[in-house]
């Protein structure tokens, strides 16, 4: 049986988008369904708007940046195979977008997590986070006996962005 390491990627899903009650900055909440870990990532207002529009299934009158990128990739015969949030340094998250070209060659692009997430949800690509990032960011677990929203609200009220990896623009 394979042991888990800090470099093991954990599949996450976009749980939601909330406002930090202290700073009024948007926070993307990723959730690992297996162990019920939640990872908050503070993001910029424009990136949060791009994510929210897609979550709410609102079509913009003209393609937004992430829609343009998705359409460009599709036109070139490439697809987003996955995204990976790979590091947290000095309160800044780092991510990569993995593209697979028409000839099955893989290309990796450096990205901000918010842009990677916005593209992943548009392309239905899986989102992964390294275990070491979850540990550095102090991701928290929820017991199945507690309602997610109640605990999330309580946690946000008490969260200190400096301790949790506030996303820098």
N, C-alpha and C positions, 0 to 999 in steps of 0.2 A: 504494500500500500504506500502510495506516495505521500510524503509529509508536506505540510504546507510551509511555504516560505514567504518572506516579505515581498518577493517578486511575483507571487501568485496574483493574477488578475481576478477580481471578483466582479461578476456581472451585476450591474445596477440598472434601475429603471427610474425614469423621471417621476417623482412622487408629486411634485407641485412647485409652485412659485409663490413665495410669500414676501411680505415687507418686514424688514427688521423694525420692531416697534421703537427702538432707540434712535437709529440713524435714518430711518425711512428708506434705506437702500434695499433693493431686491435681493432675495436669496433663493437660489435654486436648491431644491431638496432632492437628493438622489437616495434611493432606497434599495437595499439588498434584500430581496424577498426571502432568501434562505435563512439568514441569521437575523433578519429584521434590523439591520444597521441602517442608520440615517446619516447622510453626509450633507452638511450645509455648505454652499459655496456662494459667497457674496459676489454679485455681478453688476455690471453697469446697467443703467436704465434702458439704453437702446437695445442691448442684447436681451434683457428681460422682456422688452416689448416684442422682439422677434420671436422669442420662445412662447410668450403668452398668446400672440396672434395665432400661432400654429396649434397650440393646445386648445384654444377656443374655436378652432376651425373657421377662422375669419380670413377671407381672401382679401389681400391688399389689391387696390386697383392696378398697381404696377408691381413687377417682381421686386421683392426686397433682396438685400445682398445675399442672404442664405438661399433664397429661392433661385437667384441668378446662378450661384455656384452649383446648386443641385442640377439645374437645367443644363449648365455648361458641361458638367461631368457626364450627364446622360447623353448629350450630343456627341461627346468624344468617345462614347462606349466604355466609360469608366464607372465604377460604383464605389461607394463608401462601404468597406467591409466591416469596419468597427472603429470606435474611438477609444482612447485610453487616457485616463487622467493618471499621469505617471509620476508626479512629484509635487512636493509642497516645500518651497524654500522661502524664507523671509516673508511669510504670510502671502505668498503668491503661488497659486496652483499652476501646473504645467500640463499640457495635454498634447496628444498626437492624433491625427486623423490618418487612418490607413485606407489607401485607395487601391483598388484592383483594376488594372487596365483591361482592355478587350483581349489582350494576349495573356492574361492572367498574371502579369508582372505586378508586384506590389510596390507601392510608393508610399513613403511616410512623410507627412507634413506636420511641422510644428504649429501649434494652435493655442489660442486661449481656450480654456474649458467652456466658456459660454458660447463661443462660436462653434466649437466642436459639438456641443450638445444641441445647439440650434440646427446644425446640419444633420446630426444623427436622427433627430426626431422627424425631420423632413424625408429622410431616406430610409427610415425604419432600420437603421444600423444599430447593432448592440453597443451599449455603453459599458466600459469596464473601468475599474479603479484598482490600482495596486494596493495590496493589503498594507504595505508600509505607509501609503498616503492616508488610509483610513486611520491608522494608528497615530500618525503625526497630527492629523486634523481632529483627533479625539472624537471620531464618529461615535454615536451612541446607539445603544440597543434598546428595543422596546419589548417588554413582556407581552405575550399574546393576551393577557388578561386586561391590559390597559388600552383604552381607545387611542389610536394613533393621533388624532387631531388634538385631543386634550393634552397629551404629553408633549406634543410638538409645540402647542401654544405656551405651555408652562416653560418648556425649555427655551423658547425664543424670548420670553419675558426675562429670563435669568441669564441668557447667553452673553458672554463677553466676546465680541468679535476679535479682539486681539489674541485671545487664547485659541480661537477656532479657525484661524486661517482666512482672514478677511481678504477677499480677492481685490488686488490692486489693479487699477486701470493703467 
